[in-house]
Amino acid sequence: MKSIHAAMYVEKVDLSLPGSSEYDFFIDNFSSMEMWADRSDLAELNNELETSKLKIIKEIPKDASHYTHIVQMTGGVYFAVLIKDGDWIDQLHSS
């Protein structure tokens, strides 16, 4: 089973800016700690993933980030997420 183990809020940036790329379109304030998702966000993201409501916008190249995908929740909020094997709840009990 795959689940979302980590997430960070991301915002769209203007692609018309010089030097911007498709990847930059979603990465804004990517290293800002206050943008990290909390446990309730992870629970909601995983619920939407399990019920096929989560929209996967794109895969992130493996060498570009710790995160694997850009997703959009039903409310329109974008996240960079780490989707990997295992239950995300297990990591909460091991930390």
N, CA, C and O atoms as a GROMACS GRO file, in nm:
protein
  380
    1MET      N    1   0.084  -0.118   0.000
    1MET     CA    2   0.000   0.000   0.000
    1MET      C    3   0.089   0.125   0.000
    1MET      O    4   0.186   0.133   0.075
    2LYS      N    5   0.056   0.219  -0.083
    2LYS     CA    6   0.127   0.346  -0.087
    2LYS      C    7   0.047   0.451  -0.012
    2LYS      O    8  -0.076   0.451  -0.015
    3SER      N    9   0.118   0.539   0.055
    3SER     CA   10   0.052   0.649   0.124
    3SER      C   11   0.144   0.771   0.125
    3SER      O   12   0.261   0.763   0.088
    4ILE      N   13   0.088   0.882   0.166
    4ILE     CA   14   0.162   1.007   0.173
    4ILE      C   15   0.227   1.016   0.310
    4ILE      O   16   0.158   1.017   0.412
    5HIS      N   17   0.360   1.022   0.313
    5HIS     CA   18   0.436   1.023   0.438
    5HIS      C   19   0.481   1.162   0.479
    5HIS      O   20   0.511   1.184   0.596
    6ALA      N   21   0.486   1.255   0.386
    6ALA     CA   22   0.526   1.393   0.417
    6ALA      C   23   0.462   1.484   0.313
    6ALA      O   24   0.436   1.443   0.200
    7ALA      N   25   0.439   1.608   0.353
    7ALA     CA   26   0.377   1.703   0.260
    7ALA      C   27   0.416   1.845   0.299
    7ALA      O   28   0.448   1.875   0.414
    8MET      N   29   0.413   1.931   0.199
    8MET     CA   30   0.443   2.071   0.219
    8MET      C   31   0.350   2.152   0.128
    8MET      O   32   0.332   2.120   0.010
    9TYR      N   33   0.293   2.259   0.184
    9TYR     CA   34   0.211   2.348   0.102
    9TYR      C   35   0.298   2.410  -0.006
    9TYR      O   36   0.412   2.450   0.021
   10VAL      N   37   0.246   2.420  -0.127
   10VAL     CA   38   0.315   2.492  -0.234
   10VAL      C   39   0.213   2.583  -0.301
   10VAL      O   40   0.092   2.563  -0.292
   11GLU      N   41   0.265   2.683  -0.368
   11GLU     CA   42   0.180   2.779  -0.438
   11GLU      C   43   0.226   2.787  -0.583
   11GLU      O   44   0.340   2.755  -0.616
   12LYS      N   45   0.136   2.831  -0.667
   12LYS     CA   46   0.172   2.854  -0.806
   12LYS      C   47   0.254   2.982  -0.815
   12LYS      O   48   0.231   3.078  -0.741
   13VAL      N   49   0.349   2.982  -0.905
   13VAL     CA   50   0.421   3.106  -0.936
   13VAL      C   51   0.402   3.135  -1.084
   13VAL      O   52   0.368   3.045  -1.162
   14ASP      N   53   0.424   3.257  -1.122
   14ASP     CA   54   0.400   3.302  -1.258
   14ASP      C   55   0.502   3.242  -1.355
   14ASP      O   56   0.622   3.269  -1.343
   15LEU      N   57   0.455   3.162  -1.450
   15LEU     CA   58   0.544   3.099  -1.547
   15LEU      C   59   0.605   3.199  -1.645
   15LEU      O   60   0.702   3.167  -1.715
   16SER      N   61   0.550   3.319  -1.651
   16SER     CA   62   0.604   3.417  -1.744
   16SER      C   63   0.729   3.486  -1.690
   16SER      O   64   0.792   3.564  -1.760
   17LEU      N   65   0.765   3.456  -1.564
   17LEU     CA   66   0.887   3.513  -1.507
   17LEU      C   67   1.009   3.458  -1.577
   17LEU      O   68   1.012   3.339  -1.610
   18PRO      N   69   1.109   3.540  -1.602
   18PRO     CA   70   1.230   3.491  -1.668
   18PRO      C   71   1.295   3.377  -1.589
   18PRO      O   72   1.308   3.385  -1.467
   19GLY      N   73   1.336   3.272  -1.660
   19GLY     CA   74   1.404   3.160  -1.596
   19GLY      C   75   1.312   3.061  -1.526
   19GLY      O   76   1.362   2.968  -1.464
   20SER      N   77   1.180   3.078  -1.535
   20SER     CA   78   1.091   2.984  -1.468
   20SER      C   79   1.066   2.863  -1.557
   20SER      O   80   1.076   2.872  -1.679
   21SER      N   81   1.034   2.751  -1.494
   21SER     CA   82   1.009   2.626  -1.566
   21SER      C   83   0.878   2.567  -1.518
   21SER      O   84   0.815   2.620  -1.427
   22GLU      N   85   0.836   2.456  -1.579
   22GLU     CA   86   0.714   2.389  -1.537
   22GLU      C   87   0.724   2.350  -1.390
   22GLU      O   88   0.626   2.361  -1.316
   23TYR      N   89   0.841   2.305  -1.347
   23TYR     CA   90   0.861   2.266  -1.208
   23TYR      C   91   0.846   2.388  -1.116
   23TYR      O   92   0.785   2.378  -1.010
   24ASP      N   93   0.901   2.502  -1.156
   24ASP     CA   94   0.891   2.625  -1.076
   24ASP      C   95   0.747   2.669  -1.058
   24ASP      O   96   0.715   2.738  -0.961
   25PHE      N   97   0.660   2.630  -1.149
   25PHE     CA   98   0.520   2.668  -1.144
   25PHE      C   99   0.457   2.634  -1.009
   25PHE      O  100   0.366   2.703  -0.963
   26PHE      N  101   0.506   2.528  -0.946
   26PHE     CA  102   0.447   2.483  -0.820
   26PHE      C  103   0.535   2.508  -0.698
   26PHE      O  104   0.487   2.493  -0.586
   27ILE      N  105   0.659   2.544  -0.717
   27ILE     CA  106   0.748   2.554  -0.602
   27ILE      C  107   0.768   2.700  -0.565
   27ILE      O  108   0.830   2.777  -0.639
   28ASP      N  109   0.716   2.736  -0.451
   28ASP     CA  110   0.730   2.870  -0.398
   28ASP      C  111   0.742   2.857  -0.247
   28ASP      O  112   0.659   2.789  -0.185
   29ASN      N  113   0.839   2.918  -0.187
   29ASN     CA  114   0.862   2.905  -0.043
   29ASN      C  115   0.885   2.758  -0.005
   29ASN      O  116   0.844   2.714   0.102
   30PHE      N  117   0.951   2.682  -0.094
   30PHE     CA  118   0.964   2.538  -0.077
   30PHE      C  119   1.040   2.499   0.048
   30PHE      O  120   1.016   2.392   0.104
   31SER      N  121   1.132   2.583   0.094
   31SER     CA  122   1.212   2.545   0.210
   31SER      C  123   1.162   2.607   0.341
   31SER      O  124   1.225   2.590   0.445
   32SER      N  125   1.053   2.676   0.336
   32SER     CA  126   1.000   2.744   0.454
   32SER      C  127   0.932   2.644   0.548
   32SER      O  128   0.836   2.577   0.509
   33MET      N  129   0.980   2.634   0.672
   33MET     CA  130   0.926   2.535   0.766
   33MET      C  131   0.778   2.554   0.796
   33MET      O  132   0.708   2.456   0.819
   34GLU      N  133   0.730   2.678   0.795
   34GLU     CA  134   0.589   2.699   0.829
   34GLU      C  135   0.496   2.647   0.719
   34GLU      O  136   0.374   2.645   0.737
   35MET      N  137   0.552   2.605   0.608
   35MET     CA  138   0.472   2.552   0.499
   35MET      C  139   0.453   2.400   0.510
   35MET      O  140   0.379   2.342   0.431
   36TRP      N  141   0.518   2.335   0.605
   36TRP     CA  142   0.504   2.190   0.620
   36TRP      C  143   0.363   2.154   0.665
   36TRP      O  144   0.302   2.226   0.743
   37ALA      N  145   0.314   2.043   0.615
   37ALA     CA  146   0.181   1.996   0.654
   37ALA      C  147   0.188   1.930   0.792
   37ALA      O  148   0.288   1.867   0.826
   38ASP      N  149   0.081   1.944   0.870
   38ASP     CA  150   0.077   1.880   1.000
   38ASP      C  151   0.004   1.746   0.990
   38ASP      O  152  -0.035   1.705   0.880
   39ARG      N  153  -0.015   1.679   1.102
   39ARG     CA  154  -0.076   1.545   1.102
   39ARG      C  155  -0.218   1.546   1.046
   39ARG      O  156  -0.258   1.453   0.976
   40SER      N  157  -0.294   1.650   1.076
   40SER     CA  158  -0.431   1.656   1.024
   40SER      C  159  -0.430   1.673   0.872
   40SER      O  160  -0.515   1.617   0.803
   41ASP      N  161  -0.334   1.749   0.819
   41ASP     CA  162  -0.320   1.762   0.674
   41ASP      C  163  -0.285   1.627   0.612
   41ASP      O  164  -0.343   1.588   0.510
   42LEU      N  165  -0.190   1.555   0.674
   42LEU     CA  166  -0.152   1.424   0.623
   42LEU      C  167  -0.270   1.327   0.624
   42LEU      O  168  -0.288   1.250   0.530
   43ALA      N  169  -0.349   1.332   0.730
   43ALA     CA  170  -0.467   1.245   0.738
   43ALA      C  171  -0.564   1.277   0.626
   43ALA      O  172  -0.617   1.186   0.562
   44GLU      N  173  -0.588   1.405   0.602
   44GLU     CA  174  -0.682   1.445   0.497
   44GLU      C  175  -0.626   1.411   0.358
   44GLU      O  176  -0.700   1.363   0.272
   45LEU      N  177  -0.497   1.435   0.337
   45LEU     CA  178  -0.435   1.400   0.210
   45LEU      C  179  -0.446   1.250   0.183
   45LEU      O  180  -0.480   1.208   0.072
   46ASN      N  181  -0.416   1.169   0.284
   46ASN     CA  182  -0.424   1.024   0.267
   46ASN      C  183  -0.567   0.976   0.245
   46ASN      O  184  -0.590   0.882   0.170
   47ASN      N  185  -0.662   1.040   0.311
   47ASN     CA  186  -0.802   1.006   0.289
   47ASN      C  187  -0.841   1.034   0.144
   47ASN      O  188  -0.906   0.952   0.080
   48GLU      N  189  -0.800   1.150   0.093
   48GLU     CA  190  -0.831   1.184  -0.046
   48GLU      C  191  -0.757   1.092  -0.144
   48GLU      O  192  -0.810   1.059  -0.250
   49LEU      N  193  -0.635   1.051  -0.109
   49LEU     CA  194  -0.560   0.956  -0.193
   49LEU      C  195  -0.634   0.822  -0.199
   49LEU      O  196  -0.650   0.764  -0.307
   50GLU      N  197  -0.678   0.772  -0.083
   50GLU     CA  198  -0.747   0.643  -0.076
   50GLU      C  199  -0.882   0.644  -0.147
   50GLU      O  200  -0.924   0.542  -0.202
   51THR      N  201  -0.949   0.758  -0.147
   51THR     CA  202  -1.082   0.767  -0.208
   51THR      C  203  -1.076   0.822  -0.350
   51THR      O  204  -1.180   0.851  -0.410
   52SER      N  205  -0.957   0.835  -0.404
   52SER     CA  206  -0.934   0.883  -0.541
   52SER      C  207  -0.986   1.024  -0.566
   52SER      O  208  -1.020   1.059  -0.679
   53LYS      N  209  -0.992   1.106  -0.462
   53LYS     CA  210  -1.034   1.245  -0.477
   53LYS      C  211  -0.915   1.338  -0.497
   53LYS      O  212  -0.931   1.451  -0.544
   54LEU      N  213  -0.796   1.292  -0.461
   54LEU     CA  214  -0.675   1.373  -0.471
   54LEU      C  215  -0.630   1.377  -0.617
   54LEU      O  216  -0.616   1.273  -0.682
   55LYS      N  217  -0.608   1.498  -0.668
   55LYS     CA  218  -0.566   1.514  -0.807
   55LYS      C  219  -0.413   1.521  -0.811
   55LYS      O  220  -0.353   1.612  -0.755
   56ILE      N  221  -0.352   1.425  -0.878
   56ILE     CA  222  -0.206   1.426  -0.894
   56ILE      C  223  -0.175   1.512  -1.015
   56ILE      O  224  -0.211   1.478  -1.128
   57ILE      N  225  -0.108   1.624  -0.990
   57ILE     CA  226  -0.078   1.720  -1.095
   57ILE      C  227   0.044   1.675  -1.176
   57ILE      O  228   0.041   1.676  -1.299
   58LYS      N  229   0.150   1.635  -1.106
   58LYS     CA  230   0.270   1.591  -1.177
   58LYS      C  231   0.364   1.518  -1.084
   58LYS      O  232   0.360   1.535  -0.963
   59GLU      N  233   0.449   1.436  -1.143
   59GLU     CA  234   0.558   1.371  -1.070
   59GLU      C  235   0.676   1.467  -1.066
   59GLU      O  236   0.700   1.540  -1.162
   60ILE      N  237   0.748   1.466  -0.955
   60ILE     CA  238   0.868   1.547  -0.942
   60ILE      C  239   0.987   1.457  -0.974
   60ILE      O  240   0.995   1.345  -0.922
   61PRO      N  241   1.078   1.502  -1.058
   61PRO     CA  242   1.196   1.420  -1.088
   61PRO      C  243   1.271   1.380  -0.960
   61PRO      O  244   1.285   1.460  -0.869
   62LYS      N  245   1.318   1.255  -0.955
   62LYS     CA  246   1.381   1.200  -0.834
   62LYS      C  247   1.500   1.283  -0.787
   62LYS      O  248   1.523   1.293  -0.666
   63ASP      N  249   1.575   1.341  -0.879
   63ASP     CA  250   1.693   1.417  -0.839
   63ASP      C  251   1.662   1.562  -0.802
   63ASP      O  252   1.752   1.637  -0.765
   64ALA      N  253   1.535   1.602  -0.814
   64ALA     CA  254   1.500   1.742  -0.792
   64ALA      C  255   1.454   1.772  -0.649
   64ALA      O  256   1.461   1.887  -0.605
   65SER      N  257   1.406   1.672  -0.577
   65SER     CA  258   1.344   1.700  -0.447
   65SER      C  259   1.327   1.572  -0.366
   65SER      O  260   1.334   1.461  -0.418
   66HIS      N  261   1.305   1.592  -0.236
   66HIS     CA  262   1.268   1.484  -0.145
   66HIS      C  263   1.124   1.438  -0.175
   66HIS      O  264   1.089   1.323  -0.150
   67TYR      N  265   1.044   1.528  -0.228
   67TYR     CA  266   0.904   1.498  -0.258
   67TYR      C  267   0.891   1.430  -0.394
   67TYR      O  268   0.977   1.446  -0.480
   68THR      N  269   0.782   1.355  -0.412
   68THR     CA  270   0.765   1.275  -0.533
   68THR      C  271   0.658   1.328  -0.628
   68THR      O  272   0.662   1.301  -0.748
   69HIS      N  273   0.562   1.403  -0.576
   69HIS     CA  274   0.449   1.449  -0.657
   69HIS      C  275   0.400   1.586  -0.613
   69HIS      O  276   0.418   1.627  -0.498
   70ILE      N  277   0.337   1.657  -0.706
   70ILE     CA  278   0.258   1.776  -0.675
   70ILE      C  279   0.113   1.732  -0.687
   70ILE      O  280   0.073   1.672  -0.787
   71VAL      N  281   0.034   1.760  -0.584
   71VAL     CA  282  -0.107   1.720  -0.583
   71VAL      C  283  -0.195   1.840  -0.550
   71VAL      O  284  -0.149   1.941  -0.496
   72GLN      N  285  -0.322   1.827  -0.584
   72GLN     CA  286  -0.420   1.929  -0.549
   72GLN      C  287  -0.535   1.862  -0.476
   72GLN      O  288  -0.592   1.764  -0.524
   73MET      N  289  -0.569   1.915  -0.360
   73MET     CA  290  -0.682   1.862  -0.283
   73MET      C  291  -0.812   1.915  -0.342
   73MET      O  292  -0.811   2.007  -0.423
   74THR      N  293  -0.923   1.857  -0.300
   74THR     CA  294  -1.053   1.898  -0.353
   74THR      C  295  -1.083   2.044  -0.324
   74THR      O  296  -1.158   2.107  -0.399
   75GLY      N  297  -1.027   2.100  -0.218
   75GLY     CA  298  -1.048   2.240  -0.186
   75GLY      C  299  -0.960   2.335  -0.267
   75GLY      O  300  -0.971   2.457  -0.253
   76GLY      N  301  -0.874   2.280  -0.353
   76GLY     CA  302  -0.791   2.362  -0.439
   76GLY      C  303  -0.652   2.390  -0.388
   76GLY      O  304  -0.574   2.457  -0.456
   77VAL      N  305  -0.618   2.340  -0.269
   77VAL     CA  306  -0.486   2.364  -0.210
   77VAL      C  307  -0.385   2.269  -0.273
   77VAL      O  308  -0.414   2.151  -0.293
   78TYR      N  309  -0.265   2.321  -0.304
   78TYR     CA  310  -0.158   2.240  -0.363
   78TYR      C  311  -0.057   2.197  -0.256
   78TYR      O  312  -0.027   2.272  -0.163
   79PHE      N  313  -0.006   2.075  -0.273
   79PHE     CA  314   0.098   2.023  -0.184
   79PHE      C  315   0.205   1.954  -0.268
   79PHE      O  316   0.176   1.894  -0.372
   80ALA      N  317   0.328   1.962  -0.222
   80ALA     CA  318   0.433   1.870  -0.267
   80ALA      C  319   0.428   1.757  -0.166
   80ALA      O  320   0.430   1.781  -0.046
   81VAL      N  321   0.421   1.633  -0.213
   81VAL     CA  322   0.404   1.519  -0.123
   81VAL      C  323   0.508   1.411  -0.151
   81VAL      O  324   0.561   1.400  -0.262
   82LEU      N  325   0.536   1.332  -0.048
   82LEU     CA  326   0.620   1.213  -0.060
   82LEU      C  327   0.528   1.092  -0.053
   82LEU      O  328   0.476   1.060   0.054
   83ILE      N  329   0.509   1.026  -0.166
   83ILE     CA  330   0.427   0.904  -0.171
   83ILE      C  331   0.523   0.786  -0.175
   83ILE      O  332   0.608   0.776  -0.264
   84LYS      N  333   0.507   0.696  -0.078
   84LYS     CA  334   0.591   0.576  -0.076
   84LYS      C  335   0.516   0.461  -0.013
   84LYS      O  336   0.406   0.478   0.041
   85ASP      N  337   0.576   0.342  -0.021
   85ASP     CA  338   0.513   0.222   0.036
   85ASP      C  339   0.502   0.234   0.188
   85ASP      O  340   0.582   0.299   0.254
   86GLY      N  341   0.400   0.168   0.240
   86GLY     CA  342   0.379   0.164   0.385
   86GLY      C  343   0.269   0.257   0.431
   86GLY      O  344   0.226   0.347   0.358
   87ASP      N  345   0.226   0.234   0.552
   87ASP     CA  346   0.120   0.314   0.613
   87ASP      C  347   0.183   0.435   0.681
   87ASP      O  348   0.274   0.420   0.762
   88TRP      N  349   0.135   0.555   0.649
   88TRP     CA  350   0.194   0.676   0.704
   88TRP      C  351   0.179   0.684   0.855
   88TRP      O  352   0.259   0.750   0.921
   89ILE      N  353   0.079   0.618   0.912
   89ILE     CA  354   0.057   0.619   1.057
   89ILE      C  355   0.173   0.549   1.128
   89ILE      O  356   0.210   0.589   1.239
   90ASP      N  357   0.230   0.445   1.066
   90ASP     CA  358   0.341   0.371   1.128
   90ASP      C  359   0.459   0.462   1.159
   90ASP      O  360   0.526   0.444   1.261
   91GLN      N  361   0.486   0.559   1.073
   91GLN     CA  362   0.600   0.649   1.096
   91GLN      C  363   0.576   0.738   1.216
   91GLN      O  364   0.671   0.781   1.281
   92LEU      N  365   0.450   0.768   1.248
   92LEU     CA  366   0.420   0.853   1.364
   92LEU      C  367   0.453   0.779   1.494
   92LEU      O  368   0.498   0.839   1.591
   93HIS      N  369   0.430   0.649   1.494
   93HIS     CA  370   0.455   0.569   1.615
   93HIS      C  371   0.602   0.536   1.633
   93HIS      O  372   0.646   0.507   1.744
   94SER      N  373   0.679   0.542   1.523
   94SER     CA  374   0.822   0.510   1.534
   94SER      C  375   0.908   0.632   1.563
   94SER      O  376   1.027   0.618   1.592
   95SER      N  377   0.850   0.754   1.555
   95SER     CA  378   0.932   0.873   1.581
   95SER      C  379   0.926   0.916   1.724
   95SER      O  380   0.989   1.014   1.761
   0.00000   0.00000   0.00000
